[in-house]
Amino acid sequence: MDSFLVFSQFPEGLLGKLQIRKSGKVELRDIILDVSEGAAFSFLQQLVSVHLSGGRSGHMMVLGNVHHKLVLSPDFQSLLRQKAAQQP
C-alpha cells in the first residue's frame, strides 16, 4: 500500500512553485494541474500566518487581502497515463 504525506507532515517552507507552460498547462513539481477561478465572494478575506509558540499563545501576521481565488485540481487523465507508462 502506498503511503501519503499529510499536510502537517510537510517541512516548514515553500511547497513548490506553479510553473505555467506556453501550452497553458500548469505544473506543481511533476503534477499537471487543472486551474480554474474560484467562486466570487463579497466579503473581506485576509491571508494570515500563524506561529504557535507552545500552548495557546503565539504570533499572527496579516499577509494581505485575498482578491482572487484559484481552484487547482490534479489532471487525473495525465496522472493515469504516467502511471500506465511506468508499469512493465
Sequence and secondary structure as in RCSB ss.txt:
>XXXX:A:sequence
MDSFLVFSQFPEGLLGKLQIRKSGKVELRDIILDVSEGAAFSFLQQLVSVHLSGGRSGHMMVLGNVHHKLVLSPD
FQSLLRQKAAQQP
>XXXX:A:secstr
      GGGS SS    EEE TTS EEETTEEEEEEE    SS  EEEEEEE STT EEEEEEEE    EEEEE 
HHHHHHHHHHH  
